[in-house]
Amino acid sequence: MSVLLTGSAGQLGQHLRSCAPADVELIGSARKAGDLPCDLLDSEAVRDMLDQVRPDVIVNAAAWTAVDGAEDAPDLAFRLNRDLPALLADWCSDHDAILLTYSTDYVFSGRPGRAWRENDPTGPASVYGRSKLAGEQAVMASGARAYLVRTAWVYSALPGNFLTAILARASQGQDLRVVSDQVGSPTWAGDLARASWLLLQRHGAELQRPVPVHIAGRGAMSWHEFATLAVAGAVADGVIGREVMVEPIASAEWPQKAARPAWSVLDCQRYEQWTGDKLMDIETSLAACLSQWGRLPC
Ligand SMILES: NC(=O)c1ccc[n+]([C@@H]2O[C@H](COP(=O)([O-])OP(=O)(O)OC[C@H]3O[C@@H](n4cnc5c(N)ncnc54)[C@H](OP(=O)(O)O)[C@@H]3O)[C@@H](O)[C@H]2O)c1
């Protein structure tokens, strides 16, 4: 199976590379590095790359991921998060290839009283969420064999995510103030990458049309609870020298440009039924991430 991985230098992209199954011929593409450099905003260049590689599967880990930045750059966010998956899905449709592309809990808002299921009504509250939903809709309309993998609160030991940001501050002895009124499913990029490959391996042959599927850490906790666990675990593993205070605050005390959902818990039963796999619970995956600290995923 030949797989073209876009966004191969990103947080998830690096994890996908590091745990790619042995029978996968993986071709990575990144903006400047990787096997195939490509600016994914250039649709002609993307089509040329696809026609050159002719992959059996495209895994699209590239996106506009700056949630607050999207409020000021909606055009770029929509080009990356709507137009790119649309182009990839159309190519897959024409070439009987499979697309696996990622979406987000931010397509939801409100509180259903349980974890979000794939077919629940969407209602994004930010430009980023709207751009990702528009990407989902374009892929659904393509009719391609496509997984729309919604995930949430992705973290890793790589720079540029919530976990590394709070541990960087804690390592300098700074106390933390962390919101306690947003609850979600923190997801380790390592477990998401492993599960993505398993989905393709165990269910890909049955895939006939575009489908959303949730993959996230098992369980639910607030950012504050997650930060508290992370600091304690990081001290125990020697990632940081000593404990710091982790103060719970309300979202209103931490103003951000883009609105975030207060409830971001994803129901992952569809994934688990289709693959027979059990996703890692949040505590276990956090411990796994911390235990591999300082070692690059690939
Ligand atoms: N991180 C989260 O908390 C989270 C939560 C829910 C869903 N997701 C989704 O999960 C997927 C993976 O996210 P991630 O955390 O791995 O994000 P990431 O680390 O920001 O990776 C995104 C990648 O896309 C690349 N990219 C952006 N614009 C490009 C362009 N014009 N040409 C080529 N490459 C370009 C970036 O390259 P540069 O670095 O060169 O810009 C980067 O390597 C995304 O679809 C995201 O929306 C993430």
The ligand as a MOL file (V3000), in Angstrom:
LIG
                    3D

  0  0  0     0  0            999 V3000
M  V30 BEGIN CTAB
M  V30 COUNTS 48 52 0 0 0
M  V30 BEGIN ATOM
M  V30 1 N -3.5020 20.0960 17.5340 0
M  V30 2 C -4.7430 19.9120 17.9950 0
M  V30 3 O -5.0460 20.1400 19.1810 0
M  V30 4 C -5.8150 19.3840 17.0850 0
M  V30 5 C -7.1090 19.1940 17.6000 0
M  V30 6 C -8.1000 18.7230 16.7390 0
M  V30 7 C -7.8040 18.4530 15.4140 0
M  V30 8 N -6.5430 18.6690 14.9460 0 CHG=1
M  V30 9 C -6.2680 18.3870 13.5370 0
M  V30 10 O -5.2620 17.3840 13.4510 0
M  V30 11 C -4.4830 17.5770 12.2610 0
M  V30 12 C -2.9920 17.5750 12.6120 0
M  V30 13 O -2.7330 18.6560 13.5060 0
M  V30 14 P -1.2820 18.8930 14.1510 0
M  V30 15 O -1.4920 19.0890 15.5990 0
M  V30 16 O -0.3130 17.8670 13.6750 0 CHG=-1
M  V30 17 O -0.9430 20.3080 13.4880 0
M  V30 18 P 0.4610 20.9700 13.0720 0
M  V30 19 O 1.5440 20.4630 13.9440 0
M  V30 20 O 0.2060 22.4390 13.0080 0
M  V30 21 O 0.7060 20.3980 11.6120 0
M  V30 22 C 0.0920 20.9450 10.4910 0
M  V30 23 C 1.0690 20.8360 9.3610 0
M  V30 24 O 0.4820 21.4040 8.1750 0
M  V30 25 C 1.5290 22.0240 7.4730 0
M  V30 26 N 1.0900 23.0560 6.5450 0
M  V30 27 C 0.3070 24.1190 6.8100 0
M  V30 28 N 0.1780 24.8850 5.7020 0
M  V30 29 C 0.9140 24.2810 4.7330 0
M  V30 30 C 1.1990 24.5830 3.3770 0
M  V30 31 N 0.6880 25.6650 2.7810 0
M  V30 32 N 1.9880 23.7410 2.6770 0
M  V30 33 C 2.5270 22.6490 3.2670 0
M  V30 34 N 2.2940 22.3060 4.5420 0
M  V30 35 C 1.5040 23.1180 5.2680 0
M  V30 36 C 2.3620 22.6800 8.5480 0
M  V30 37 O 3.6270 22.9910 8.0410 0
M  V30 38 P 4.3770 24.3270 8.5540 0
M  V30 39 O 4.8080 24.0020 9.9490 0
M  V30 40 O 5.4790 24.4750 7.5710 0
M  V30 41 O 3.3580 25.4350 8.4970 0
M  V30 42 C 2.3830 21.5830 9.6070 0
M  V30 43 O 3.4850 20.7050 9.4210 0
M  V30 44 C -5.0100 18.8870 11.6430 0
M  V30 45 O -5.9730 18.5900 10.6710 0
M  V30 46 C -5.6900 19.5860 12.8060 0
M  V30 47 O -6.6940 20.4810 12.3740 0
M  V30 48 C -5.5420 19.1130 15.7420 0
M  V30 END ATOM
M  V30 BEGIN BOND
M  V30 1 1 1 2
M  V30 2 2 2 3
M  V30 3 1 2 4
M  V30 4 1 4 5
M  V30 5 2 4 48
M  V30 6 2 5 6
M  V30 7 1 6 7
M  V30 8 2 7 8
M  V30 9 1 8 9
M  V30 10 1 8 48
M  V30 11 1 9 10
M  V30 12 1 9 46
M  V30 13 1 10 11
M  V30 14 1 11 12
M  V30 15 1 11 44
M  V30 16 1 12 13
M  V30 17 1 13 14
M  V30 18 2 14 15
M  V30 19 1 14 16
M  V30 20 1 14 17
M  V30 21 1 17 18
M  V30 22 2 18 19
M  V30 23 1 18 20
M  V30 24 1 18 21
M  V30 25 1 21 22
M  V30 26 1 22 23
M  V30 27 1 23 24
M  V30 28 1 23 42
M  V30 29 1 24 25
M  V30 30 1 25 26
M  V30 31 1 25 36
M  V30 32 1 26 27
M  V30 33 1 26 35
M  V30 34 2 27 28
M  V30 35 1 28 29
M  V30 36 1 29 30
M  V30 37 2 29 35
M  V30 38 1 30 31
M  V30 39 2 30 32
M  V30 40 1 32 33
M  V30 41 2 33 34
M  V30 42 1 34 35
M  V30 43 1 36 37
M  V30 44 1 36 42
M  V30 45 1 37 38
M  V30 46 2 38 39
M  V30 47 1 38 40
M  V30 48 1 38 41
M  V30 49 1 42 43
M  V30 50 1 44 45
M  V30 51 1 44 46
M  V30 52 1 46 47
M  V30 END BOND
M  V30 END CTAB
M  END
